[in-house]
Amino acid sequence: MLMLEKIVSLPDTSGVYQYFNVQNRLLYVGKAKNLKNRVKSYWRFTPHLQPNPTLSFRITKMLSETVRLEYIVTATESDALILENSLIKQLKPKYNILLRDDKTYPYIYIDEGEEFPRFDITRKVIKGKKIRYFGPFASGATELLDTIYEIFPLVQKKSCIKGKKACLFYQIGRCKAPCEGKISKEEYEHIITEATKSISKRSILIDKLSQRMLFLAQNERFEEAMVMRDRIEVIKKLTLDSNVDFATDDNYDIFAIRSNASRGVIVKIFMRDGKVISSDFDYFNISEIYDEDEAYKQLLLDFYNKDIAQKRDILVAKEFEDMEMIEELLNASSTKKITLSNPKKGKKFKLLELAITNGDELLHQDKHQPSMEESLAHLLELSNMPYVVEVFDNSHMSGQGIVGGMVSWSNQAWQKSHYRHYNLSSFDEYAQMREMITRRIESFDKLSPPDLWIIDGGETLLKLVDTLLGNVGVYIDLVAIAKEKIDAKAHRAKGSARDIIYTKNSKFELKPSDKRLQWIQHKRDEAHRWAVTFHRKQKRADDLQSELLSKKGMGKATIKRLLDYFGSFDAIKNASFEELEIATNSKIAKIITSSNGMDNVTKI
């Protein structure tokens, strides 16, 4: 899905959004009360997607690098704020400068293992068997803690118990002086229980604060009454429990599969040390033999095909057949303890709800477009839906540094691990494409053929590729894209010629605003970028090698003759004396084959 389409189809819910660049590097993480409104505020639609000119230079620069948007839906705005903070700390995005320190949102905690425990604030998980946490709190933690100590007569300071003598807090009724034994452990535990209950049921605190505010107002202590009023408002807005931060050192891998009649999506969420640190998703197509139980089994076996480095709890959104057997298989192949479960309640269930909610949203978003793949398949009369696409382009400069590039697209994202570079020896575009496609065909046993090939070129190259595939008995849908010809030449001056799409049977001249054309252009442009980047690298290496040969007494004409004959510096380096002598003369052959002739010429 293109950026523009994804922005338009964003939900009106709270969540976290992430911007990525063309290298798939995370640029920025942000939170939003309303994802659609927040993300749209970054852009102008006139009619192409452009950064909002009213934004700062730093944000505009970040948006100019952005090519992909992802997001995670959360249950509350507070969860979005906490998740944003966690992701920034873990992933350190390039443009999130202000939040890349080690600070996290605070928790209120109590160590119930102490004889007379008290509540306090921490930003880190503290080791202890009987420590209980509340939060984290994006705001209001201090106000809540102050209210607890104002309403309940608890030990007010850590040093109180050590003092063994009642202090001022006892005299004003804010403490029961356990330091002097004026209250039993059982009575104190009852106060702790009531205080703990008031954190979960904040209406208790609000009622007591309201009574206090009324008393102060009636006694004309208006400034103190206003403090109570403000504190009531803060506590009303508090979100106590977070679905993305558990204040534990637990590690969870969460998996949910959601599907409709034609499409499915796998959502993966990862929690480390009690914090959600990342998420991922993959779309897939529903076939007639689709079985959700089998899908879960295959998902887990594929995902955990290597030893797991740390203890892991795996949560799945469905209790599927042979679940115990899968757990045994995973444990058999791992040195760490693995548990597999489908929780029905509690915090673990909340994590599954988060995954399910995001899965449903991704399916809804996928439906929002009548499927670009379906639209293209219908327009171009393709035999298969173009879910997996490979795109080819080549690049050179006056016959130097001739290279080809292939990029791969599937699951609505670039698959960088499947990108390929090709050093080419041919000098005309036709032969270069034949060489590149032939080498790709030879690798089908290592990387399966895709649904669609897009060729940067016209009808002639399309027919060539079709013939090469026919020779090996493989069928792949083919599309070529090329600039229209003006005065018998493909005119490439910016804006002066339109892109034409070719298939084996038809030719399409679509408007520049047509989403289907833009989809193909988007793929073509990435292949071009990939090929040109490699060409520049190759050109620099070739220039260096030419310079090294020049230092050995060879002129440009001789170097060109060698390249014309052998095709590359590698071939020159590996040629025999006899071959070099045929291409040039015995003097040059001796220089190249001598012990120091080409030793410094780097191999590409």
N, C-alpha and C positions, 0 to 999 in steps of 0.2 A: 504494500500500500504506500502511495506517495505521501510525503509530508503533509501537503495541503489537504488531502482526503482524510488523513488521520486526525488533523486538527479539527476539521469540521465535524467529525464523528465522535469527538471526545465526550465523555459523560458529564452531567451536571452534578458531580459528587466530589467529595474531598479525596485527596490522594497526593501522590508524589510523581513528578514528571522528570525525565532524564533526557538531556540532549547529547548526541554522539556525533563525531566527525567521520570523515570518509575512511579513516583507518580504524574505525570502531572504538576509538578512545572516548571515554566518558568526559564530556566537557563541563556539565553543570547538572546539579540536582536541586530541584525546588519543590516546595510544598504548596498546596492550594486548597482553599475552602471549596472552590468550584473549579475543577480542572479545565473545563471548556473556556470559561471566562478568563482565567489566569493566563493560559497558554496563548489564547487569541490576542491578548493585550500586547504580546511581543511582536506581532506581525501586522503587515498591511497587505491587503489582497487587491492588487491594482494592475492587471488581473493576476499577475504572477505573484508568488509569495516573496515578500520583501520585508527586511527588518523595520520595525517601527522607528521612524526618524527622530522621534522625541526621546528615545532612550539614550543612555550614556554611551560614550565611545566604547567602553569595555564590553558592555552587553551587546552592542551592535557588532563588534568584532567577533564575539562568541557566536552570535546568530549567523554571521557570514560563513563560519566554519561548520555549521550544523547541517547534517544531511539526514539524520534519523531521530525520531522521537519515540520514547517508550514511557509507559506510566504504570503505576500500581494504585489501585483503588483501595482506600482505607475506610474503616467503619466511622471514624470521627476525624474532625480537623486536628484534634490533639494527637491522635495516632499518626497523622500525616506529618506533623511537626517533629514528633519523636523519631519516626522512620527517616525523615530527611536528615536529621542530625546524625543518626547511626550510619547511614549510607555515606555521608560526607566524611565521617571519621575513618570508615573502613576503606573507601574507594579513592578518596582524595582527588576529586574532580579538578580539572585545570582551572576553572574560573570560580570555584567556591573558596575564595581566599579567607574570608572572615571566620568561617566555622571549621577550619582544618586544624584546630588545636585538639588537645586531649580531653577537653571538658565535655561532660554529658549532662543530661537532665537529672535533677536530684530525685531521690527516693526518701520517704520517711520510713524508718526501720525501728524495730525493737528487738533486743536480745532477751528472749524469754527464759534463757538459761540463768540469768542473774537473779539474785535473791529478791531485790527490789528493782525491777527493770524500769527503764524510762525510754521515751521516744526521742529520736534524733534524726538529723538529715545527713545523707551521704550521697556521693556521686559515683561510688564504686561498690561492687558487690563484696561484702565482707565475709570472710570465712567464719563459719560457726554453724553448729547443728540446729540450734533453736532460734535462728534469726529470721524474723518475718518482715517482709517488705510491703510497702504500699506505694503505688506510683508506677513509673516515673511521672513527674509533674512538669509540664511545659511551663507552668507558672503557678503561683499561689501556694507553694509548699511551705514557705516561711509563715504565711498568714494562717494556714491550717495548723501548723505546729504551735504557734503562739496561742491560738484559740484553745487547743487541747489543754495546754498548761494553765490557761486562765480559768477554764471551767472545771477541770478535774484536779484534785489536790494530790498531784504526783511529785516525785522527787524532781526538783526543778533544775538542779545542776549535778554534773558528774561528781563534783567534790563534796556534795552534801553528806553522803553516806560515810565518807572517810572522816568527816569532821567530828562525828560522835556527839554533836551538840546541836540542839535546835537553833535555827537561824531566823532571820526576819520573815522568810516565807511562811514559817509556822505561825508567827505572831499575827500575820495578816490573813490567815486562813487559806493560804495557797499550797500548803504542804501538811501532811499528818505526822511529820517528824519520825520516820522509821529509824533514824539514826539514834534516837533515845528510847526506842522500843515502845513508842506511844501508839503504834498500830501493828497488828499481827500480820504475818505474811499472807494469811488467808483473806483478811479484810482488804489488804493492798491488791491482791490478785483480783478481787471483785471490782475494784476501781479501774484496774487495767482492762478488764473485760468490757466494762461500760465505755471506757475511752476508745477501745478498739472498735466496738460496735458503732460508735459515733462517727468514726472515719468512714466506715462503709455506708452507714445511714446518715448522711450529712444533714438530714432534716432535724436530727437531734441537736446538732450544733447550732443550726440556724435558728431553731426555736429558743435556745438558751441565749444566743446572742441578741435576738430580737427583744427578749425580756430585759436583758441588760441595757440595750439601747433605750428602751422605753423608760427604765428607771433613771438613767442618766439625763434624759431629756426632761423628765418631770422635776428633777433636781437642778435644772438649768445648767447642767454640765454639757453644754452643746458641742464643744469641740471633741470631747471624749465620745459623745453619742455619734458624731459624724465618723469617727474612726471605726466604731462598731458597724455603722451602716456600710462603709466601704468594704469592711472585712466580710460582711454578709454577702455582698455582690461577688467578691472574689471566690468565696467558697461555693456559691451557687453554680459558678461556671466551671468548677473543677471537674476533670474527668479522672476517675480514680484508677481504673484498670486499663492497661494498654494491651492491644493484641499483637504488638510488634516488639515489646520489650518486657521480659519476664523477671528481671533481676535475679537471674540464676546463672550457673555456668554450664547449662544444658546445651546440647547440640541437636537440632532437629532438621531433618530433610523432609519437606512436605510435598506430596504429589497429589494432584487432582486432574482427572480426565473428564472433560465435558464435551458433549456432542449433540448434534441435531441430525436431521435425515441425511445430510450430504457432507458435513464437515465436522471435524473434531479438533480439540485443542488440549495440549498437555501443559499444565502449569506446574512449575517447580519453584519452591520458595525455600531459602536456606537460612536457618537461625544458628548463630554461633555465640557461645557464652551468653545466651539469653536474649540476643538481639538479632532481628532480621537484618541480614547484611546484603542479600541479593535475591533476584528472582529471574526467571527465564520462562519462555513459552515456545511451543512448536505447534503449528497447525498440521493437520493431516486430513486425508480424504477418506470418507466412509465408503467401504465397499459392501457388496451384498453379504459377504461372510464375516463382517465385523462383529467381534465379540469383546465386550468391555472387560470381562475377566481376563481374557487372553492378552488384551492390550496392557493391563496393569502388570501381568507377569513379564511380558516382553520388555516393558519399560524398565522395570527394576533390574532384570538380568542384563540388559544392555548398558544401563547407567552404571551399575556396580560390577563392571567386568574386570576390575583391578582390586588389589588389596586396599581396604579402607584404613586410613592412617590413624583414626581416632574413634573412640566409642561413639556410636551413632544411634539415635532413635529415628526410625523411619515412620512417618505418618502418611496414611493413604486415605483418600476420601471415600473409598468403598471397601467393604469386606468381601474380598473375592475368593473364588474357589482355589484350593491348594495354597492358601496363604501361609500356613505353617511350614509346608514343604519349601516354599520360596525363602522363608526366614532361615531354615536349616541350610539351604544351599548357600545363602549369603554368608552365614557364619562359618561354613566349611571352607570358604575361600578367603576368609579374613582372619587376621590375628587379633582383632578387636571385637568386643561384644556388640552385636547388632540386634535391635528389637524392631519388630514390624507390627504396627497396630492401626486400628481404625477407631479412635476415641469417639465417644458419643456425647461427652460433656466436659466441662472444665476448660482450662486454658489451651490444652492441646486441640480440643475441638474448635476453639476460636481461631487457631491457626489454619485449620482445615476450611473453616468458613471464609477466611481471607482468600485462600487459594480458589475456592469454589466461586466466590463473588467475582474475582478477577477472570476466571475462566468463562463465566457467563457473559461478562462484559466484552471479552475478546471475541466470543462467538457472535454477540450482538453487533460488534463493530465489523466483523467479517461479513455479516449479512448486509450491512449498511450500503456497501457497494454491490451492485448486481454482479459481483465477482469480476474483477478485471480479466482474470483468466478466461471466464466464460464468454465475456464480451469479445476478447481477442480471438478465441477459438471460433466463435460464430462469424465474425467479420472476415477472418483470414481462411476460413474453412479448414481448420486444423483437425487432424485425426485424434489428437490427445489434448487434454487441458495442459497448458504450459506452466505447470507447477515447478518443474526443474528446467532451468534455462542456462545455456552456455553461449557466450558471445565472443566472436573472434575479430581481431584487428591487427594490422601490422604497422610498423613505423621504420623510417630510415631517412637519411639526409644525403641526397646526391649519391645514392648507392652505398653509403657508409653506415655501419652499425645497424645492419638489417635484422630486425627482430619481429617476432609475433607475440601476441598476448591473448590469453583466454581467461575470461572471468566467469564465475558461476553464481547463479541465483536460485535459491530454493527456500521454502518456508518463509517467503516474503522478506528475505534478508540475503545479503552477500555472504557467500560461503568462502571465506578467504583461504581456507585450507585446500580448496580445490582450484585455486588460481594457478595458471601455468604460464611460464615464459618459454619462448622458442628462439634459439639462435638460427637464423635462416641463411642459406647460401645462395638462393636464387636472386636474380636481379630484376625480374619484372613481377608486377603485382599478381598476375595469374599464377605463375610458378610458385611464388611465395605462399599463396593461399593453398595450393595443392600440397606443398611440402608440410605446411602446418596441419592441415586437415588429415593428411596421411598419418602423421605422427600421433594425432589424437585418436584416430581409428585404431592404431596399433596398441593403444593403452586402454581399450575398452575392457580388457580382462581385469585391470586394476581399478578403474573408475567407470562405472556403468554409463551407458549412453543416457542423455537427458531426454526430456519431452520435446524440447525445441532448441534449434540452433539459430542464432541471429548473426548474420554476416555483414560486416561493414563493407558494402560494395553493391554493384548493380546486378543485372540479370545474368551477365556472363559468368560472374563468380558463383552465383546461385546454381546455375546449370552445372558448373564444374563440381561443386560440392555434392550435388544430387548424383552425379555420375560416379564419384568416388564411393559414396555410400552404397549405390546400386551394385558396384563391383564386389562388395563384401557381403551383400545380402542383408544390410541393416536399413531399417526405415526410421528416419527422424524427420519431424516437421521442420521445414526450412523457411526462413524469412531473411530477406536482404534489405538494407536501408542505404540509400545513396542520395546525394544532392541531385536535383533536376539539372539537366544539361542546358546551358545557354551558349549559343554559337558553337555547338558541337563539343563543348567542354563542360565538365562538371564544375560549375562555378561555386567556389567556396567562400567568397567574400561574405562577411558577416551580414546576415539579414537580406541578402540579395537573391537567395535561391531556397526553395523549399525542399524538405526531405521527402523522398518518394519511397514507398514500401513495395517490395516485390515478393510474390510467392511463385510457386511453380506454374500457376495457372492465371494469375491476375496481377494487376498493378493498382496501387491505391495512392491517391493524392488527398490526404486528409488535411483539415485545417490545423494551423499551429496550436489552436486551443483544444484540439481533440485529445482527451485523456489517453486514448489508446496509442496515438502517435507519441505522446509524451512518455508513456510507459516504455516504449521501444527505444526512444531517444535516450532515456535515462540509463538503459542497459548499454546502449552503444557508447555513450559518453564515458561510462566506467571502463569499458574495454579499451577505449582510446587513451584514457588517462593511464591505465596500467601499462599499455604498450609503450607510450611515449616516455613514461618514467624509466622503464627498463632501457629504452633506446638511448636516453641521455646518459645513463650509467655506462652503457656499452660504448657509446661514442667517446666518453672520457677515457675509457680503458684503451680504445683503439688509437686515440690521439697519443696516448702515452707510449704505446707500442710503436707507432710510426716514428715518434721522436727518438726512441731507443735505436731503431734500425737506421735512422738518419745519422746518428752518431757513429754508426759503423761504416759510413761512407756511401750509403744508398740514397739516391735521389727520389723525389716524389713519383716520377714516372716509373721507376723500377718497383717501388712499393705498390703502386697501383697495378702494375702488370702482374705482380705476385698475387695480389688479392683477387684480381680478375680470373686468374688461373686456378687458384686454390680455394677461394671463397671466404677464408677466414685466417686469422693469425694462428689459431690452433692448428689448422691444416698445414700452414707454412712450417710451423715449428716441428710437426711430426713427419714432414716429407723427407724422402730419401735424397741423397746427393744426386742421383740420376734424375729424379723428378724435378728437382730444383734447377739442374743444368738445362733440362729441356725447356723449362719455363723462362729461364734467363740466360745465364752463362756460367762457366765453371768458377769464375772469380766470385760471383755472388753466392753460388752454391757452397764454396769453401767457407765464406764468411758466416753463413747461416749454420752450417753443420759443425763449425769449429766449437771447441769446448766452451768458449765464451761468446759465441755469436749471438745466440738467442736465449742464453741462460737467464737473462734479466727480463725477458718478455713474459709477462704474467699470463697465466692460462685463465681463460674465461670459463 
